[in-house]
C-alpha cells in the first residue's frame, strides 16, 4: 500500500495526523477528526496483502458496540485504496510494562481486577458471535491512566 500519511498531513479532508506508530502488523495514525471534533486512532494494515482480512476483522470490531473494556471501534473507511479502522484513542500504557513489576505483582487486588476486566471483555465479544481473541497478550492490552484496562479486539484471520 503506497499511501503513507505523515505528521501534519491530512487523511482525506477530515483527519489531521498528529502521530504515526508503525509495527510489523499495522500502522496507527493518531488523528484529529474535524467532523467529530476529537482525537481518534486510525489503524491500517502494514501489508497490503492483509487488507481483506483486516476489513473483515475491523467490521466485526465495529459490530461489537460499546463496552467499557474494549477500545471502541467507530467506523471503517477506504481512503486512497487503503482501509482504515477509526477507533477511540486511548492514552495509556501496555499491560506488559506492569507485568512482573511491583506495580502489579505487589497489588493482587489490582491484578485480579485486570483479569476480571479481560474476561468480561471477551465474554462480551463471544456473546456477539466473535471467536476468541487471536492476540490476547499484555502487549496488546492497554491500561488507561485511570488503571482501567482496555483490550484491542482482533478477529483471527
MOCORCOR-V965288 format. One record per backbone hydrogen bond with DSSP energy under -0.5 kcal/mol. CO is the residue of the C=O (numbers start at 1). NH is the residue of the N-H. E is the energy in kcal/mol with one decimal. If there is no record, write none. Layout:
BEGIN
CO:NH:E
CO:NH:E
END
This chain:
BEGIN
6:9:-2.4
9:17:-2.7
10:12:-0.7
11:14:-1.1
11:15:-1.9
14:34:-2.7
15:11:-2.9
16:32:-2.3
17:8:-3.0
19:30:-2.6
21:28:-3.2
25:46:-2.3
25:47:-0.5
26:23:-2.1
27:29:-0.5
27:44:-1.9
28:21:-2.9
28:30:-0.6
29:31:-0.7
29:42:-3.0
30:18:-3.6
30:19:-1.3
31:33:-0.6
31:40:-2.6
32:16:-1.9
32:34:-0.8
33:37:-2.0
33:38:-1.1
38:33:-3.0
39:89:-0.8
40:31:-2.7
41:43:-0.6
41:87:-3.2
42:29:-2.6
43:85:-2.8
44:27:-3.0
46:48:-0.5
47:50:-2.0
48:51:-1.4
50:54:-2.2
51:55:-2.5
52:56:-2.1
53:57:-2.5
54:58:-2.8
55:59:-2.6
56:60:-1.9
57:61:-2.3
58:62:-2.5
59:63:-1.9
60:64:-0.6
61:64:-1.2
62:65:-1.3
67:70:-1.6
69:151:-2.3
70:67:-0.5
72:74:-0.6
72:88:-2.8
75:86:-2.8
77:79:-0.6
77:84:-3.2
79:82:-1.8
82:79:-2.6
84:77:-2.5
84:86:-0.6
85:43:-2.9
85:87:-0.6
86:74:-2.9
86:75:-1.1
87:41:-2.8
88:90:-0.6
89:91:-0.5
90:92:-0.8
91:145:-1.3
93:143:-3.2
94:97:-1.7
95:98:-1.9
95:99:-1.6
98:101:-2.2
98:104:-0.5
101:104:-1.5
101:105:-3.1
102:106:-1.2
104:107:-1.4
107:111:-2.2
108:112:-2.4
109:113:-2.2
110:114:-2.5
111:115:-2.2
112:116:-2.4
113:117:-2.5
114:118:-2.4
115:119:-2.3
116:120:-2.6
117:121:-2.3
118:122:-2.4
119:123:-2.4
120:124:-2.0
121:125:-2.1
122:126:-2.7
123:127:-2.1
124:128:-0.7
125:128:-0.9
125:130:-2.0
126:129:-1.7
135:137:-1.0
137:140:-1.2
138:95:-0.9
138:96:-1.5
138:141:-0.9
140:152:-1.6
141:95:-3.4
142:144:-0.6
142:150:-3.4
143:93:-2.0
144:147:-2.6
148:144:-3.3
150:142:-3.2
151:71:-1.9
151:153:-0.6
152:154:-0.5
154:134:-1.5
END
